[in-house]
Structures are given as structure tokens and as C-alpha cells.
Amino acid sequence: MKETIKQQNLSNEFFTPEKCYITELSNTPDDPDVSIARARVEPGVTTRWHCLTGTAERYYIVNGRGLMEVGKLPPQEVEVGDIVLVPPMCRQRITNIGSEDLIFLAICTPRFSIDVYEDIEDNQT
């Protein structure tokens, strides 16, 4: 990695099959240890059950309110300032329970790549 200042560019936001919008803020091969994405979930939407193989994830809530389901923990409300720790291979999903967009930073170590994503929606009860 080399010194860099990156500007947020929300025009790069894209919709995923997980049912949320993602803007990659920092995810490059020259910084393989970490990636940072901005995730946006619209009101009333629940993302699909998924896990990440070999990659830990942290959610940092920056706007809105959600209902987080992670691992074997009971569902728990999250709000601005909360942090969710998701170990590798740990099932997860989040529901926007507020009236405005739920926005959080998804920080992955090592950096996120599509091949680590596993949709497990059909395997959940």
C-alpha cells in the first residue's frame, strides 16, 4: 500500500443480489489486508442470509436503525455508533427497521472479494 487520499463517490453505488446498495470506498489489490465499503439498506428491506469464507467483517452503523442477526445471537437492534463483529463463516443478515436508509460501513479483513461471499438464504429457517 502507498499513501493515498480517496474521495467518496456515491455515483459508484451498485445494487447487489443481497438486497442492499454498495459503494466500494477502499478495496484494491495493493491493500490486501482490509477493505471498506458503504452499505445502504432501504426501509423495510432485509438482506439475504450470507457468510464470508476466510474473511472477518465489522459493521459500523452511520445512519438509521437496524435489526441485526448474526451467528447464534438473538436478533438485536442496532443504531448509529454501534459496531457489529462478524467472524469468518458466521451467518448474518440485517433488516432496516427505520423510516430512513440504514447506512453502515462494512470493513473486511482481509479485503472483500466476491469469491468469499456465500449466499445461505435457502439453508436458514
C-alpha positions in Angstrom: 0.0 0.0 0.0 1.1 3.5 -0.6 -0.1 6.8 0.8 -3.4 7.9 -0.8 -6.4 10.0 -0.1 -9.6 8.6 -1.6 -12.8 10.7 -2.1 -16.2 9.1 -1.5 -18.0 8.8 -4.9 -21.6 7.7 -4.3 -22.2 7.6 -8.1 -20.3 4.3 -8.0 -23.1 2.7 -5.8 -24.5 -0.6 -7.1 -27.3 -2.9 -6.1 -26.4 -6.4 -5.0 -28.4 -9.7 -5.1 -28.1 -9.5 -1.3 -30.7 -6.6 -1.5 -28.5 -3.7 -0.5 -26.6 -1.0 -2.2 -22.8 -1.0 -2.0 -20.2 1.7 -2.7 -16.6 0.4 -2.5 -14.7 3.0 -0.6 -11.3 1.2 -0.5 -10.8 -2.3 -1.9 -7.7 -2.7 -4.0 -5.1 -5.5 -4.5 -2.3 -3.1 -3.3 -4.0 -3.0 0.1 -5.0 -6.7 0.6 -5.3 -6.6 4.4 -8.6 -4.6 4.6 -11.5 -3.3 2.5 -14.1 -0.6 3.4 -17.5 -0.4 1.7 -20.5 1.8 2.4 -23.7 -0.3 2.5 -27.2 1.1 2.2 -30.4 -0.8 3.0 -33.7 0.8 2.2 -36.5 0.9 4.8 -38.3 -2.4 5.3 -35.7 -4.4 3.5 -34.0 -7.5 5.0 -30.7 -8.6 3.4 -30.2 -12.2 2.4 -28.6 -14.7 4.9 -24.9 -15.0 4.0 -21.5 -15.6 5.3 -17.9 -14.8 4.2 -15.3 -17.6 3.9 -12.0 -16.7 5.4 -12.9 -13.0 5.9 -14.0 -11.2 9.1 -16.4 -8.3 8.8 -17.3 -5.4 11.0 -20.3 -3.2 10.6 -20.2 0.4 11.8 -23.6 2.0 11.8 -23.6 5.6 10.5 -27.3 6.2 9.8 -30.7 4.7 10.6 -31.8 1.7 12.7 -31.5 -2.0 12.0 -32.2 -5.4 13.4 -29.0 -7.4 13.2 -29.0 -11.2 13.1 -25.5 -12.7 13.5 -24.4 -16.2 14.4 -26.3 -17.7 17.3 -27.0 -14.4 19.0 -30.7 -13.3 19.3 -31.7 -10.6 16.9 -30.6 -7.2 18.3 -31.4 -3.6 17.3 -28.5 -1.5 16.2 -28.3 2.2 15.7 -25.8 5.0 14.9 -22.4 4.3 16.5 -22.9 0.6 17.1 -20.4 -1.9 15.8 -21.2 -5.5 14.8 -18.4 -8.1 14.7 -18.8 -10.9 12.3 -16.2 -13.7 12.3 -15.5 -15.7 9.1 -18.2 -18.2 8.2 -20.7 -16.6 10.6 -24.2 -16.3 9.2 -25.5 -12.8 9.1 -28.3 -10.5 7.8 -29.7 -7.1 8.7 -33.2 -5.5 8.4 -33.8 -1.8 8.1 -36.4 -1.2 10.8 -36.4 2.6 10.5 -38.1 5.1 8.2 -34.8 6.3 6.5 -32.0 4.5 4.8 -29.8 2.3 7.1 -26.2 3.0 6.2 -23.2 1.3 7.6 -19.5 0.8 6.8 -18.6 -2.8 6.1 -14.9 -3.3 7.0 -13.4 -6.6 5.9 -10.2 -8.3 6.8 -8.6 -9.5 4.6 -10.2 -7.4 1.9 -13.5 -8.5 0.4 -13.6 -10.3 -2.9 -16.8 -11.8 -4.4 -15.4 -15.4 -4.2 -15.6 -15.3 -0.3 -19.3 -14.4 -0.4 -21.7 -17.4 0.3 -25.4 -16.9 0.0 -27.0 -19.3 2.6 -30.6 -17.9 2.4 -32.2 -21.3 1.5 -30.3 -23.1 4.3 -31.9 -21.0 7.1 -35.1 -21.5 8.9 
